[in-house]
Amino acid sequence: MISYTGKLCFVSGEQKEMLKLKGKTALVTGGTKGIGRAICSALSQKGCDIITFGRSDEGIEEFKEFFKLAHSKWDVFKVDAENGIELCNFVSEIKNYKIDILINNIGGGGTWTNGYMEAIEKNYGLMVYFTEKYIGKMKESGWGRVITISSIYGKEAGSNPYFNAAKAAQIAYMKTISRDEEYVGNGITFNTICPGNIACGNSYSLNSQELKLIEENLPLGRVGKPYEVGNVARFLCSNDASLVNGAVITVDGGQSVGF
């Protein structure tokens, strides 16, 4: 409960607990490493049960080691989401789970050599597939959170055109569906996070000269960390963010130049 006195807002102990997500289950696509794993960790810290997958044995083992002392439940699967058979088998395997939160984290294909179809399918195509697979159940339950991890290069130029187009498509889809009363009127919110340069994956292996070049172009003087994206995702999943819908939230330390 929130009570108001003049312009001040006094928040009860019950309200302070609203960030807790105990009893909710989140599906985080591609969550065994980097930003995905940081989001799994952030949600787990608030009691949220986690379902995720990755395509490498190494990533899965790292995830298991990282989460072995977690207080919430978690399940991790080996899935190559670009393999139609593996994807269908995974979806069938978790069909009895009640998915309350969907984090569309799979992405990539940010090089010319990948080709435009790979960039579109890996980013936009899989996002649409998972979103439309689970929003119906969220609607039935009267509550849901869908968050897509896009990129600052979905808002402005800077990568190759295939990647930029795929990330822009993600943002456009999320913004448009966030206005659909069929879903939003039944307690589902749709938001997008646009990270800048985050130190995960290959970013850890940058040599000092490359890292210096990056940091000189970042207002905060450093690249971001995965947990800094995870914290924003956790807030968007909470009831504290109940009015945040259709938002595009940039997490880049001021790196991007667009509004």
C-alpha positions in Angstrom: 0.0 0.0 0.0 1.2 3.6 -0.8 -0.1 6.6 1.2 0.4 10.2 0.2 0.8 13.2 2.4 1.3 16.4 0.4 4.0 15.8 -2.1 5.7 13.1 -0.2 5.2 9.4 -0.8 5.5 7.0 2.1 6.2 3.4 1.1 5.2 0.6 3.4 7.3 -2.5 4.2 5.0 -4.5 1.9 5.7 -2.1 -1.0 9.5 -2.5 -0.4 9.1 -6.2 -1.1 7.6 -5.7 -4.5 10.9 -6.4 -6.3 10.7 -9.9 -5.0 9.7 -12.4 -7.7 9.2 -15.6 -5.6 6.7 -17.9 -7.3 7.5 -16.5 -10.8 9.3 -18.5 -13.5 11.4 -16.8 -16.1 12.5 -18.3 -19.4 15.8 -16.6 -20.4 16.8 -17.5 -24.0 20.6 -18.1 -24.4 21.2 -17.5 -20.7 24.3 -19.6 -19.9 26.8 -16.8 -20.5 27.3 -13.0 -20.5 24.2 -10.8 -20.3 21.8 -13.7 -20.2 23.5 -15.3 -17.3 23.6 -12.0 -15.5 19.9 -11.6 -15.9 19.3 -15.2 -14.6 21.4 -14.3 -11.6 19.5 -11.0 -11.0 16.1 -12.6 -11.2 17.2 -15.6 -9.1 18.4 -13.3 -6.3 14.7 -12.2 -6.0 13.4 -15.7 -5.7 12.5 -16.2 -9.4 12.8 -19.7 -10.8 14.9 -19.9 -14.0 14.7 -21.9 -17.2 17.4 -21.3 -19.7 19.5 -22.9 -22.4 22.8 -22.7 -24.3 24.4 -24.6 -27.1 27.8 -25.3 -25.7 28.7 -27.9 -23.0 31.2 -25.4 -21.6 28.7 -22.7 -21.1 26.2 -25.1 -19.5 28.8 -26.4 -17.0 29.8 -22.8 -16.2 26.2 -22.0 -15.6 25.7 -25.0 -13.3 28.8 -24.1 -11.3 27.7 -20.5 -11.0 24.2 -21.4 -9.8 24.9 -24.4 -7.6 24.2 -22.3 -4.5 21.2 -20.4 -5.8 18.2 -20.2 -3.5 15.7 -20.5 -6.3 15.1 -23.4 -8.7 16.7 -23.5 -12.1 16.9 -25.8 -15.1 19.4 -25.5 -17.9 19.2 -27.3 -21.2 21.5 -27.8 -24.2 19.7 -26.3 -27.2 20.9 -24.8 -30.4 17.9 -22.5 -31.0 18.8 -22.1 -34.7 18.2 -25.9 -35.1 14.5 -26.3 -35.6 14.4 -29.8 -34.3 16.2 -29.0 -31.1 14.1 -25.9 -30.6 10.9 -27.8 -30.9 12.1 -30.6 -28.6 13.0 -28.0 -26.0 9.6 -26.2 -26.2 7.9 -29.6 -25.8 10.1 -30.5 -22.8 9.1 -27.4 -20.9 5.4 -27.4 -22.0 4.2 -28.0 -18.4 6.1 -25.0 -17.0 4.1 -21.8 -16.3 6.2 -19.1 -17.9 5.6 -15.7 -16.2 8.6 -13.9 -17.6 10.2 -14.1 -21.0 13.7 -12.6 -21.6 14.5 -12.6 -25.3 18.2 -12.6 -25.0 19.4 -14.6 -28.1 21.1 -12.4 -30.6 24.2 -11.8 -32.6 25.2 -12.1 -36.2 26.8 -8.6 -36.2 29.2 -9.3 -39.0 28.9 -9.0 -42.8 30.0 -12.6 -43.2 26.9 -14.0 -41.4 24.5 -12.7 -44.0 21.2 -10.8 -43.5 19.0 -13.9 -43.1 21.1 -15.2 -40.2 21.0 -11.8 -38.5 17.2 -11.5 -39.0 16.4 -15.0 -37.9 18.7 -15.1 -34.9 17.6 -11.8 -33.5 14.1 -10.9 -34.8 12.8 -14.3 -35.8 13.6 -16.1 -32.5 12.2 -13.2 -30.5 8.9 -13.3 -32.3 8.8 -17.1 -32.0 9.3 -17.2 -28.2 7.1 -14.1 -27.5 4.1 -15.5 -29.5 4.6 -18.9 -27.9 4.1 -17.7 -24.4 2.1 -14.5 -24.3 -1.2 -16.5 -24.6 -0.5 -18.2 -21.3 0.5 -15.0 -19.7 -2.8 -13.5 -20.8 -4.7 -16.3 -19.2 -2.9 -15.9 -15.9 -3.4 -12.1 -15.9 0.3 -11.2 -15.5 3.4 -11.3 -17.6 6.7 -9.6 -18.5 8.3 -9.8 -21.9 11.7 -8.1 -22.2 13.9 -8.1 -25.4 17.6 -7.5 -25.3 18.3 -5.4 -28.4 21.2 -3.0 -28.9 22.0 0.7 -29.2 22.6 -0.3 -32.9 18.8 -0.9 -33.2 18.4 2.9 -32.6 21.3 4.3 -34.6 24.0 3.3 -37.2 27.2 1.8 -36.0 27.3 -1.9 -36.8 26.7 -3.6 -40.2 23.3 -3.0 -41.8 22.0 -6.6 -41.3 22.6 -6.4 -37.5 21.2 -2.8 -37.3 18.1 -3.8 -39.2 17.5 -6.9 -37.1 17.8 -5.0 -33.9 15.6 -2.2 -35.1 13.0 -4.8 -36.0 13.1 -6.1 -32.5 12.4 -2.6 -31.1 9.6 -1.9 -33.6 7.9 -5.2 -32.7 8.1 -4.7 -29.0 6.8 -1.1 -29.2 3.9 -2.1 -31.4 2.8 -5.1 -29.3 3.0 -3.0 -26.2 -0.1 -1.1 -27.5 -2.1 -4.3 -28.0 -4.9 -4.1 -25.4 -5.6 -7.9 -25.8 -2.3 -8.5 -23.9 -1.5 -5.3 -22.0 -5.1 -5.2 -20.7 -4.4 -8.6 -19.1 -1.4 -7.6 -17.1 1.5 -8.1 -19.6 4.1 -5.5 -20.2 6.6 -5.4 -23.1 9.9 -3.5 -22.9 13.2 -3.4 -24.6 16.7 -3.0 -23.2 19.4 -1.6 -25.5 22.9 -2.3 -24.2 26.0 -0.6 -25.4 29.5 -2.1 -25.2 29.3 -4.8 -22.5 32.4 -6.7 -21.2 31.3 -10.2 -21.9 32.4 -13.0 -24.2 35.2 -11.9 -26.5 35.3 -8.4 -24.9 37.3 -9.9 -22.0 40.1 -10.8 -24.4 40.7 -7.3 -25.8 44.3 -6.2 -25.6 45.2 -3.0 -23.7 45.4 -0.8 -26.8 42.0 -1.9 -28.0 40.4 -1.5 -24.6 42.0 2.0 -24.3 40.5 3.0 -27.7 37.0 1.8 -26.5 37.2 3.5 -23.2 38.3 6.8 -24.7 35.0 6.9 -26.6 32.8 6.1 -23.6 31.7 8.9 -21.3 32.1 6.8 -18.2 35.6 5.7 -19.2 34.8 2.0 -19.2 32.7 -0.6 -20.8 29.6 -1.9 -19.1 29.3 -5.1 -17.0 26.7 -7.8 -17.6 25.1 -7.3 -14.1 24.4 -3.7 -15.0 22.0 -4.9 -17.7 20.7 -7.7 -15.4 19.7 -5.1 -12.7 17.6 -3.2 -15.2 15.9 -6.4 -16.4 15.1 -7.3 -12.8 13.5 -3.9 -12.2 11.4 -4.3 -15.4 10.2 -7.7 -14.2 9.0 -6.4 -10.9 5.7 -4.8 -9.9 7.6 -1.6 -9.2 7.7 -1.3 -13.0 4.0 -1.8 -13.5 3.6 1.4 -15.5 6.7 0.8 -17.6 5.4 -0.6 -20.9 6.6 0.0 -24.5 9.8 1.5 -23.2 13.2 1.4 -24.9 15.8 1.7 -22.1 19.4 2.3 -23.1 22.1 0.9 -20.9 25.4 2.1 -22.3 26.9 4.7 -20.0 26.2 7.4 -22.5 27.9 5.7 -25.4 25.2 6.2 -28.0 24.6 9.6 -29.6 21.0 9.2 -30.6 18.1 10.4 -28.4 
